[in-house]
Amino acid sequence: MPLTYKNVPRHFSGDSCAACAPPPSRRRFLATAAASAIAVPAIDMSAVAQTPAPARPPLIDVHHHTVPPFWFEEVKGAIEKQGGGRIVPNWFGWSPARAIEEMDKNGIGAAILSISTPGVWFGDAAQARRLTRGVNDYAAQMGRDRPGRFGLWAALPLPDIEGSLAEIAYAYDTLKADGVGLLTSYGPKWLGDPAFAPVLEELNHRKAVVYVHPNSPDCCGALMNYVPAFMSEFTQDTNRAVLSLVYSGATRKFPDIKFIFSHAGGTIPMLAGRIQELGGNVPALKEKVPDGFEAELRRFYYEIANSANKAAISALTSVVPVSQIMFGSDFPLVPIPVTANGLPKLGFGEADMRALARENALGLLPRLRG
């Protein structure tokens, strides 16, 4: 504490004003200082060192992948293609035990499992239905084996509508799934395409939470075949899916679906102002969003896997409140610390951090409260 007139100890001044007294001799000064030091209680530094730092709330990871061995073996060719001619090393070595180990190491209490791109559709409906049922059963069993640690975003065999409707019923009524996992696009169609309306209608009826993972669409996967689709096309395809849902009128027609978009919304937060301004000048688009495009964006939720950096979060929080944002890791394709260790650097206060880390997810998935 600085030595000021108001806090000078009595033994420094006696009954007179110490500030008015003549300067003490060096010997007298040292003696007085020593007496002062004796009068101040010592601080137990060992006790201070043992005081634990405030614990970070257990994270809920809404972007966490399974890699079932039977699925991986069957779709390796498609994984290699989307990886620019190679399978990145992170695809290998996954197991349920490793998932738990990495979750525990990085403070994740629960993770909602989904299958990653390239998904389950490769042009054959029978294969897609078989793979879909297999990956959903596999993930559900992981949840039964480790109660409270895993949830399920159930895969669907889109664009197979009949098979998807059957799988929705199975996922909710038998597996008790937390929601559904969709891709941004299937072949040449995005989620708002009228062809998918029967599936969206059923999901709306069930008030479903729908996690949307990016894909590499048919149109654009070979634009730069030396650059893997996950570098850029994935985030661009989230933009296309959002535009498809909003400007097809699907988000207003099916208002009870709660969509979660990956990677801080992809490119949408950066383009939101441009889309709102330009879209307002096109009558056919403006009538789809009477409250404005950005109001539609606030109907959605966003997870921040691989996006815990100031540029991405600044853009996202300029469009939506923290109450619409949640944690995701993209494990095993992205190591969990990439996002988890970035969280404390984003400048959020304690309440916002807790909301982003788990409370927002619990609002959508209350069963995880235990």
LUMPA-494414 format. One line per field, with one value per residue (C-alpha): residue number from 1; residue in three letters; x negated, y negated, z negated. Coordinates in Angstrom, 1 decimal, always signed. Layout:
REM residues N
bami: (NUM/...)
mimi: (ALA/...)
X: (X/...)
Y: (Y/...)
Z: (Z/...)
REM end
This chain:
REM residues 370
bami: (1/2/3/4/5/6/7/8/9/10/11/12/13/14/15/16/17/18/19/20/21/22/23/24/25/26/27/28/29/30/31/32/33/34/35/36/37/38/39/40/41/42/43/44/45/46/47/48/49/50/51/52/53/54/55/56/57/58/59/60/61/62/63/64/65/66/67/68/69/70/71/72/73/74/75/76/77/78/79/80/81/82/83/84/85/86/87/88/89/90/91/92/93/94/95/96/97/98/99/100/101/102/103/104/105/106/107/108/109/110/111/112/113/114/115/116/117/118/119/120/121/122/123/124/125/126/127/128/129/130/131/132/133/134/135/136/137/138/139/140/141/142/143/144/145/146/147/148/149/150/151/152/153/154/155/156/157/158/159/160/161/162/163/164/165/166/167/168/169/170/171/172/173/174/175/176/177/178/179/180/181/182/183/184/185/186/187/188/189/190/191/192/193/194/195/196/197/198/199/200/201/202/203/204/205/206/207/208/209/210/211/212/213/214/215/216/217/218/219/220/221/222/223/224/225/226/227/228/229/230/231/232/233/234/235/236/237/238/239/240/241/242/243/244/245/246/247/248/249/250/251/252/253/254/255/256/257/258/259/260/261/262/263/264/265/266/267/268/269/270/271/272/273/274/275/276/277/278/279/280/281/282/283/284/285/286/287/288/289/290/291/292/293/294/295/296/297/298/299/300/301/302/303/304/305/306/307/308/309/310/311/312/313/314/315/316/317/318/319/320/321/322/323/324/325/326/327/328/329/330/331/332/333/334/335/336/337/338/339/340/341/342/343/344/345/346/347/348/349/350/351/352/353/354/355/356/357/358/359/360/361/362/363/364/365/366/367/368/369/370)
mimi: (MET/PRO/LEU/THR/TYR/LYS/ASN/VAL/PRO/ARG/HIS/PHE/SER/GLY/ASP/SER/CYS/ALA/ALA/CYS/ALA/PRO/PRO/PRO/SER/ARG/ARG/ARG/PHE/LEU/ALA/THR/ALA/ALA/ALA/SER/ALA/ILE/ALA/VAL/PRO/ALA/ILE/ASP/MET/SER/ALA/VAL/ALA/GLN/THR/PRO/ALA/PRO/ALA/ARG/PRO/PRO/LEU/ILE/ASP/VAL/HIS/HIS/HIS/THR/VAL/PRO/PRO/PHE/TRP/PHE/GLU/GLU/VAL/LYS/GLY/ALA/ILE/GLU/LYS/GLN/GLY/GLY/GLY/ARG/ILE/VAL/PRO/ASN/TRP/PHE/GLY/TRP/SER/PRO/ALA/ARG/ALA/ILE/GLU/GLU/MET/ASP/LYS/ASN/GLY/ILE/GLY/ALA/ALA/ILE/LEU/SER/ILE/SER/THR/PRO/GLY/VAL/TRP/PHE/GLY/ASP/ALA/ALA/GLN/ALA/ARG/ARG/LEU/THR/ARG/GLY/VAL/ASN/ASP/TYR/ALA/ALA/GLN/MET/GLY/ARG/ASP/ARG/PRO/GLY/ARG/PHE/GLY/LEU/TRP/ALA/ALA/LEU/PRO/LEU/PRO/ASP/ILE/GLU/GLY/SER/LEU/ALA/GLU/ILE/ALA/TYR/ALA/TYR/ASP/THR/LEU/LYS/ALA/ASP/GLY/VAL/GLY/LEU/LEU/THR/SER/TYR/GLY/PRO/LYS/TRP/LEU/GLY/ASP/PRO/ALA/PHE/ALA/PRO/VAL/LEU/GLU/GLU/LEU/ASN/HIS/ARG/LYS/ALA/VAL/VAL/TYR/VAL/HIS/PRO/ASN/SER/PRO/ASP/CYS/CYS/GLY/ALA/LEU/MET/ASN/TYR/VAL/PRO/ALA/PHE/MET/SER/GLU/PHE/THR/GLN/ASP/THR/ASN/ARG/ALA/VAL/LEU/SER/LEU/VAL/TYR/SER/GLY/ALA/THR/ARG/LYS/PHE/PRO/ASP/ILE/LYS/PHE/ILE/PHE/SER/HIS/ALA/GLY/GLY/THR/ILE/PRO/MET/LEU/ALA/GLY/ARG/ILE/GLN/GLU/LEU/GLY/GLY/ASN/VAL/PRO/ALA/LEU/LYS/GLU/LYS/VAL/PRO/ASP/GLY/PHE/GLU/ALA/GLU/LEU/ARG/ARG/PHE/TYR/TYR/GLU/ILE/ALA/ASN/SER/ALA/ASN/LYS/ALA/ALA/ILE/SER/ALA/LEU/THR/SER/VAL/VAL/PRO/VAL/SER/GLN/ILE/MET/PHE/GLY/SER/ASP/PHE/PRO/LEU/VAL/PRO/ILE/PRO/VAL/THR/ALA/ASN/GLY/LEU/PRO/LYS/LEU/GLY/PHE/GLY/GLU/ALA/ASP/MET/ARG/ALA/LEU/ALA/ARG/GLU/ASN/ALA/LEU/GLY/LEU/LEU/PRO/ARG/LEU/ARG/GLY)
X: (+0.0/-1.5/-2.7/-0.4/+0.6/+3.8/+2.3/-0.9/-1.1/-0.9/-4.3/-5.8/-4.5/-4.0/-1.7/-2.9/-2.6/-5.3/-5.2/-6.2/-9.1/-12.7/-14.0/-15.2/-18.8/-19.6/-20.0/-16.7/-14.9/-16.1/-15.1/-11.7/-11.2/-12.1/-9.6/-7.0/-7.7/-7.4/-4.0/-2.6/-1.2/-3.1/-1.2/-1.1/-2.3/-1.8/+1.9/+2.1/+0.3/+2.7/+5.8/+7.4/+8.1/+11.8/+12.8/+14.0/+17.5/+17.6/+18.1/+20.9/+19.5/+22.2/+19.8/+18.2/+17.8/+17.9/+15.9/+17.4/+14.9/+17.4/+18.4/+14.8/+13.8/+16.8/+16.4/+12.6/+12.7/+15.1/+13.1/+9.9/+11.6/+12.9/+9.4/+7.8/+6.5/+5.5/+7.0/+5.7/+4.1/+6.8/+9.2/+7.1/+7.0/+10.4/+12.2/+14.9/+12.2/+10.0/+12.9/+13.6/+9.8/+9.7/+12.9/+11.7/+8.3/+10.0/+12.8/+15.7/+18.6/+20.8/+20.6/+23.4/+22.2/+22.7/+21.2/+19.0/+18.9/+19.1/+22.0/+24.0/+25.3/+23.3/+26.1/+27.6/+30.7/+30.2/+26.6/+27.6/+30.3/+28.0/+25.2/+27.5/+29.0/+25.6/+24.0/+27.0/+27.1/+23.4/+23.6/+26.6/+24.7/+21.8/+24.4/+25.8/+22.3/+21.3/+24.5/+24.4/+21.3/+22.7/+25.8/+26.9/+27.5/+29.1/+28.0/+30.6/+30.2/+31.1/+32.0/+34.0/+37.2/+39.0/+35.9/+35.3/+38.9/+38.5/+35.2/+36.6/+39.2/+36.6/+34.2/+36.7/+39.0/+36.4/+33.0/+34.3/+32.0/+31.3/+31.9/+31.0/+27.7/+28.0/+25.5/+25.7/+26.3/+27.1/+26.0/+27.2/+29.7/+29.5/+31.7/+34.4/+35.1/+38.8/+37.8/+36.8/+40.0/+41.6/+38.5/+38.5/+42.2/+41.7/+38.8/+40.9/+43.7/+41.2/+39.8/+36.4/+33.0/+31.1/+27.4/+26.1/+22.6/+21.0/+20.6/+18.7/+21.4/+21.4/+21.1/+17.9/+15.8/+13.4/+12.9/+9.4/+8.7/+5.3/+7.1/+9.1/+12.8/+12.6/+10.3/+12.9/+15.9/+17.3/+17.8/+19.1/+21.7/+23.0/+23.7/+25.6/+27.6/+28.7/+29.7/+31.6/+33.5/+34.3/+35.2/+37.1/+39.4/+38.5/+37.5/+40.9/+42.9/+41.2/+40.5/+40.3/+37.0/+34.0/+31.1/+27.4/+24.9/+21.2/+18.0/+19.5/+21.9/+19.2/+19.1/+22.6/+21.7/+19.3/+21.9/+25.0/+25.0/+24.4/+27.2/+29.6/+28.9/+28.9/+31.7/+33.9/+33.8/+35.2/+39.0/+39.2/+36.6/+37.7/+41.2/+39.6/+38.0/+40.4/+38.3/+35.0/+32.4/+30.4/+33.6/+33.8/+30.2/+31.1/+33.5/+30.6/+27.9/+24.2/+21.3/+17.7/+15.5/+12.2/+13.5/+12.4/+10.6/+11.4/+12.2/+14.8/+16.3/+16.4/+18.3/+20.7/+21.5/+22.2/+25.1/+26.4/+26.3/+24.1/+27.3/+27.3/+23.7/+22.3/+19.1/+18.1/+14.7/+14.9/+13.0/+11.3/+10.8/+9.7/+7.9/+10.2/+7.6/+7.8/+11.1/+11.2/+7.9/+9.1/+12.1/+10.4/+8.7/+12.0/+12.7/+16.1/+17.2/+17.9/+21.6/+21.2/+18.5/+20.7/+23.6/+21.4/+19.6/+22.8/+25.9/+27.0/+26.7/+28.6/+31.4/+31.8/+30.9/+32.2/+31.8/+28.0/+28.5/+28.6)
Y: (+0.0/-3.4/-5.4/-8.5/-10.9/-9.1/-5.7/-6.5/-4.2/-5.9/-4.6/-6.6/-9.9/-9.6/-12.4/-14.9/-15.3/-13.1/-15.0/-18.2/-16.6/-17.0/-14.1/-11.2/-9.9/-6.8/-4.7/-6.0/-5.4/-1.8/-1.1/-2.6/-0.6/+2.6/+1.9/+1.3/+4.6/+6.5/+4.9/+6.2/+9.8/+12.1/+13.5/+17.3/+17.7/+21.5/+21.0/+18.6/+21.0/+23.8/+21.7/+23.3/+21.2/+20.8/+24.0/+23.7/+25.1/+28.5/+27.9/+29.4/+30.2/+30.1/+30.8/+34.1/+36.9/+40.7/+42.7/+46.2/+48.6/+50.2/+46.8/+45.6/+48.7/+48.3/+44.6/+44.2/+43.3/+40.4/+39.2/+39.2/+37.3/+34.5/+34.3/+33.3/+36.8/+37.9/+38.9/+36.5/+38.3/+37.2/+39.7/+42.6/+43.9/+42.9/+45.0/+44.5/+44.8/+42.2/+39.9/+40.1/+39.7/+36.5/+35.2/+35.7/+34.1/+31.0/+30.4/+31.7/+33.1/+34.3/+34.5/+34.9/+37.4/+37.0/+38.5/+36.2/+35.3/+37.2/+38.7/+41.7/+40.9/+42.1/+42.5/+45.8/+45.6/+49.1/+48.5/+45.1/+46.6/+49.4/+47.0/+44.6/+47.2/+48.6/+45.2/+44.2/+47.5/+47.3/+43.8/+44.7/+47.6/+45.3/+43.3/+46.3/+47.5/+44.2/+42.5/+38.8/+38.4/+38.8/+37.7/+38.2/+36.1/+38.9/+39.2/+39.3/+40.9/+37.8/+37.2/+40.4/+38.9/+42.1/+43.6/+40.3/+40.2/+43.8/+43.0/+39.9/+42.1/+44.7/+42.1/+40.4/+43.2/+46.0/+44.4/+41.3/+39.1/+35.5/+34.3/+34.8/+34.1/+32.9/+31.8/+28.3/+29.9/+33.2/+33.5/+30.3/+29.3/+27.3/+27.7/+25.3/+27.1/+28.0/+31.6/+31.8/+30.2/+33.5/+34.1/+30.5/+30.8/+33.9/+32.3/+29.2/+31.4/+33.0/+29.5/+31.0/+29.6/+29.9/+29.7/+28.8/+29.8/+28.4/+30.4/+30.1/+29.7/+31.2/+27.8/+26.7/+29.5/+29.4/+25.7/+26.0/+29.7/+29.0/+27.3/+29.6/+28.7/+28.3/+25.3/+23.1/+24.8/+26.1/+22.6/+21.4/+24.2/+23.1/+19.8/+21.5/+23.6/+20.6/+18.6/+21.7/+22.1/+18.4/+17.4/+20.5/+19.5/+22.7/+21.1/+19.3/+22.3/+24.6/+22.3/+25.0/+26.4/+25.2/+25.1/+25.1/+24.1/+25.1/+23.1/+19.8/+19.7/+20.1/+17.0/+15.8/+13.4/+11.5/+11.3/+10.7/+6.9/+7.2/+9.8/+7.7/+4.5/+6.1/+8.5/+5.6/+4.3/+7.5/+7.7/+11.5/+11.9/+9.1/+10.6/+13.8/+11.9/+9.1/+8.4/+8.4/+11.1/+10.5/+11.1/+14.5/+15.2/+14.5/+17.5/+19.8/+21.2/+21.4/+23.5/+22.3/+25.3/+24.2/+20.6/+19.4/+16.4/+12.7/+12.2/+15.0/+14.2/+10.5/+11.1/+13.6/+11.5/+8.5/+10.4/+12.6/+12.5/+14.8/+16.7/+18.2/+19.4/+22.7/+24.7/+27.3/+29.0/+31.0/+33.8/+36.0/+34.0/+31.0/+31.4/+30.3/+27.7/+25.7/+24.4/+25.1/+23.2/+20.3/+19.6/+17.7/+15.4/+14.1/+11.6/+12.9/+12.3/+15.1/+15.2/+15.2/+17.8/+20.1/+19.6/+20.4/+23.3/+25.2/+23.2/+22.4/+26.1/+27.2/+24.8/+26.9/+30.3/+30.2/+33.9/+33.3/+31.6/+35.1)
Z: (+0.0/+0.9/-2.1/-2.2/-4.9/-5.6/-6.0/-7.9/-11.0/-14.4/-15.4/-12.5/-13.8/-17.6/-18.8/-16.2/-12.5/-11.0/-7.7/-9.7/-11.6/-10.5/-8.4/-10.5/-10.5/-8.5/-11.6/-13.1/-9.8/-9.6/-13.2/-12.6/-9.4/-11.2/-13.9/-11.3/-9.6/-12.9/-13.5/-10.1/-10.2/-7.9/-4.9/-4.6/-1.0/-1.1/-1.7/+1.2/+3.5/+2.6/+3.2/+6.4/+9.4/+10.3/+12.2/+15.8/+16.1/+17.8/+21.5/+23.6/+27.1/+29.8/+32.7/+31.9/+34.4/+34.3/+36.7/+36.6/+38.1/+40.5/+41.8/+42.2/+44.2/+46.6/+47.3/+47.3/+51.0/+50.5/+47.5/+49.6/+52.4/+50.2/+48.6/+51.9/+52.7/+49.2/+45.9/+43.2/+40.2/+37.7/+39.2/+37.9/+34.4/+33.2/+30.6/+27.9/+25.3/+26.9/+27.2/+23.4/+22.7/+24.8/+23.3/+19.7/+20.6/+22.0/+19.5/+21.7/+19.6/+22.5/+26.2/+28.8/+31.4/+35.2/+38.3/+40.3/+44.0/+46.4/+44.5/+45.7/+49.1/+52.1/+54.7/+53.5/+51.2/+49.8/+48.9/+47.3/+45.2/+44.0/+43.2/+41.4/+39.2/+38.4/+37.4/+35.3/+33.5/+32.9/+31.4/+29.3/+27.8/+26.9/+24.9/+23.2/+22.3/+20.8/+19.3/+19.3/+21.5/+25.0/+26.8/+30.4/+33.5/+35.6/+39.3/+42.0/+45.5/+47.4/+50.2/+49.7/+48.3/+47.4/+45.7/+43.8/+42.4/+41.2/+39.6/+37.8/+36.2/+35.2/+33.9/+31.7/+30.7/+30.2/+29.8/+27.9/+30.0/+28.9/+32.4/+36.0/+37.8/+41.4/+44.0/+45.7/+49.1/+50.8/+54.4/+56.2/+53.5/+50.3/+47.2/+48.2/+51.5/+51.8/+52.2/+48.6/+47.3/+46.0/+43.8/+42.5/+41.8/+39.7/+37.8/+37.2/+35.8/+33.4/+32.5/+33.4/+32.7/+36.0/+36.1/+39.6/+40.7/+43.8/+47.0/+50.2/+52.8/+56.3/+57.9/+56.3/+55.0/+57.9/+58.3/+56.9/+56.6/+54.9/+52.0/+49.7/+49.5/+45.7/+46.1/+47.7/+49.3/+46.1/+44.7/+48.0/+48.1/+44.6/+46.3/+49.1/+46.8/+44.7/+47.8/+49.0/+45.8/+45.4/+48.9/+49.7/+46.8/+44.9/+41.7/+41.4/+42.6/+40.1/+37.1/+34.4/+35.8/+33.9/+36.2/+35.0/+37.7/+37.5/+37.4/+36.1/+39.1/+41.8/+43.9/+43.0/+40.2/+42.5/+45.3/+43.3/+43.7/+47.4/+47.9/+45.8/+47.8/+51.3/+50.5/+49.4/+53.0/+54.5/+53.9/+54.2/+51.5/+49.3/+48.9/+47.5/+44.7/+43.7/+40.5/+42.4/+43.1/+39.9/+37.9/+39.5/+38.4/+34.8/+35.0/+35.4/+33.0/+33.8/+32.5/+32.7/+33.5/+35.0/+34.8/+31.3/+32.7/+32.4/+36.1/+36.3/+32.9/+33.4/+36.7/+35.1/+32.0/+34.1/+35.6/+32.7/+28.9/+26.9/+25.9/+29.5/+29.4/+28.0/+27.8/+30.4/+31.0/+34.3/+32.6/+33.9/+37.1/+35.1/+31.7/+28.9/+27.5/+30.7/+29.7/+25.9/+25.3/+27.4/+25.3/+22.5/+25.0/+26.5/+23.7/+22.5/+19.0/+16.5/+17.2/+21.0/+20.8/+18.8/+21.2/+24.2/+22.5/+21.5/+20.4/+24.0/+25.0/+21.8/+22.9/+26.0/+24.4/+20.8/+20.3/+20.0/+16.7/+15.3)
REM end
